[in-house]
Amino acid sequence: MYINEVKLYGRLGRDPELKSLPNGTPVVTFTMATTRSWKDESGQKKEQTEWHNLVCFGKRADVIAKYVKKGDSFYVTGRLQTRSWEDKETQKKMYRTEIFVVDFQFGDRKAGSDSYQSQGGESTAPRRTEESKNDAIDYPDEEINPDDIPF
């Protein structure tokens, strides 16, 4: 058995960018930062930040684009996938490893942010129902050609 699963909890590095594939399927791309903290031998606090490229298709892409923005904390599960293409200018083979989002949860909001709260204090974020938890992602049937991705 082989496992390709990624779990991340971090903050978005930029606003999600929503586009559509030629067949009309929504696709959202965004970056997420995860930071690890520790103390070295001398007791100094150290931090290391990793940046991740994320991609999501279908209904979930629409939800992410609507409710999440730069700086928001976010939890995702997904799988790693590396795509390759040939650079048109240099003719060099290029690679990009991305996390294809399978599921997600909204994280805590930054202090002073009310993006998930309406004026009356009610949450405006979508609530997950049993029906939506079991929703399968509608990935395109055909192989995705990197030239078809609009970013």
C-alpha positions as CSV (number, residue, x, y, z in Angstrom):
1,M,0.0,0.0,0.0
2,Y,1.2,3.5,-0.9
3,I,0.2,6.7,0.8
4,N,0.3,10.2,-0.6
5,E,-1.4,12.4,2.0
6,V,-0.5,15.9,3.2
7,K,-2.0,17.7,6.2
8,L,-1.2,21.4,6.7
9,Y,-2.3,24.1,9.1
10,G,-0.9,27.5,8.2
11,R,-1.7,31.0,6.9
12,L,-2.4,32.0,3.3
13,G,0.4,34.0,1.8
14,R,-1.8,35.6,-0.9
15,D,-5.5,35.8,-1.8
16,P,-6.8,32.8,-3.6
17,E,-6.9,33.2,-7.4
18,L,-10.1,31.7,-9.0
19,K,-10.0,30.8,-12.7
20,S,-11.8,28.2,-14.8
21,L,-10.5,25.4,-17.0
22,P,-11.6,25.4,-20.6
23,N,-14.4,22.9,-19.7
24,G,-15.7,25.4,-17.1
25,T,-14.4,23.6,-14.0
26,P,-13.5,26.2,-11.3
27,V,-9.9,26.0,-10.1
28,V,-8.3,28.1,-7.3
29,T,-4.7,28.5,-6.6
30,F,-3.1,30.0,-3.5
31,T,0.0,29.7,-1.3
32,M,0.2,28.7,2.4
33,A,3.0,29.3,4.9
34,T,3.7,26.9,7.7
35,T,6.2,28.0,10.4
36,R,8.2,25.8,12.7
37,S,9.6,27.3,16.0
38,W,12.3,25.9,18.2
39,K,15.1,26.9,20.6
40,D,18.7,26.3,19.6
41,E,21.5,25.1,22.0
42,S,22.0,28.6,23.3
43,G,18.3,29.1,24.0
44,Q,17.7,31.5,21.1
45,K,14.3,31.2,19.5
46,K,14.5,30.1,15.8
47,E,11.9,29.9,13.2
48,Q,11.7,28.3,9.7
49,T,8.9,29.1,7.3
50,E,8.0,26.7,4.4
51,W,5.8,27.9,1.5
52,H,3.4,25.5,-0.2
53,N,1.5,25.9,-3.5
54,L,-2.1,24.6,-3.3
55,V,-4.7,23.9,-6.0
56,C,-8.3,23.0,-5.6
57,F,-11.0,22.2,-8.2
58,G,-14.8,22.3,-8.3
59,K,-17.2,23.5,-5.7
60,R,-14.6,23.6,-3.0
61,A,-12.6,26.0,-5.2
62,D,-15.5,28.4,-5.2
63,V,-15.9,28.2,-1.4
64,I,-12.2,28.9,-0.8
65,A,-12.2,31.8,-3.2
66,K,-15.3,33.3,-1.5
67,Y,-14.4,32.9,2.2
68,V,-10.6,32.8,2.5
69,K,-8.1,35.6,2.1
70,K,-4.4,36.4,2.6
71,G,-3.4,36.0,6.3
72,D,-6.3,33.6,7.2
73,S,-5.4,30.4,9.0
74,F,-6.5,27.3,7.1
75,Y,-6.3,23.5,7.5
76,V,-6.1,21.4,4.4
77,T,-5.7,17.7,3.6
78,G,-4.6,16.8,0.1
79,R,-2.1,15.0,-2.0
80,L,1.2,15.9,-3.6
81,Q,1.5,16.1,-7.3
82,T,4.3,17.4,-9.4
83,R,3.6,18.6,-12.9
84,S,6.2,19.4,-15.6
85,W,6.3,21.6,-18.7
86,E,8.8,23.0,-21.1
87,D,9.6,26.7,-20.7
88,K,8.8,28.3,-24.0
89,E,11.7,30.8,-23.8
90,T,14.6,28.6,-22.6
91,Q,13.3,25.2,-23.7
92,K,14.2,24.0,-20.2
93,K,12.0,21.4,-18.5
94,M,10.3,23.0,-15.5
95,Y,8.8,21.3,-12.4
96,R,6.3,22.5,-9.8
97,T,5.1,20.4,-6.8
98,E,1.6,21.3,-5.6
99,I,-0.8,20.1,-3.0
100,F,-4.1,19.2,-4.5
101,V,-6.7,20.0,-1.8
102,V,-9.0,17.2,-1.0
103,D,-10.7,18.7,2.1
104,F,-10.3,21.8,4.2
105,Q,-11.4,23.6,7.4
106,F,-11.4,27.2,8.2
107,G,-9.0,28.2,10.9
108,D,-9.1,30.8,13.6
109,R,-9.5,34.4,12.4
110,K,-6.8,37.0,13.0
111,A,-7.5,39.4,15.8
112,G,-9.7,42.3,14.5
113,S,-10.9,40.3,11.5
114,D,-14.6,39.7,11.1
115,S,-14.7,38.0,7.7
116,Y,-16.5,35.0,9.2
117,Q,-18.9,37.1,11.3
118,S,-21.9,39.1,10.1
119,Q,-22.9,42.3,11.9
120,G,-25.3,40.3,14.1
121,G,-22.4,38.1,15.2
122,E,-23.6,35.1,13.2
123,S,-21.1,33.2,11.1
124,T,-21.3,33.8,7.4
125,A,-18.9,31.0,6.6
126,P,-20.5,27.9,5.1
127,R,-21.3,25.1,7.6
128,R,-20.4,21.6,6.7
129,T,-23.3,19.2,6.7
130,E,-23.2,15.5,6.5
131,E,-24.1,15.7,2.9
132,S,-21.2,18.1,2.1
133,K,-18.8,15.9,4.0
134,N,-19.5,13.0,1.7
135,D,-19.3,15.1,-1.4
136,A,-16.7,13.7,-3.8
137,I,-14.5,16.1,-5.7
138,D,-15.5,16.1,-9.4
139,Y,-12.0,15.9,-10.9
140,P,-11.9,16.2,-14.7
141,D,-12.0,12.7,-16.4
142,E,-9.4,13.6,-18.9
143,E,-5.7,14.0,-18.0
144,I,-4.9,17.7,-17.2
145,N,-2.6,19.3,-19.7
146,P,-0.5,22.0,-18.0
147,D,-1.0,24.2,-21.0
148,D,-4.8,24.2,-20.3
149,I,-4.3,25.6,-16.8
150,P,-4.7,29.4,-16.9
151,F,-1.9,30.4,-14.5
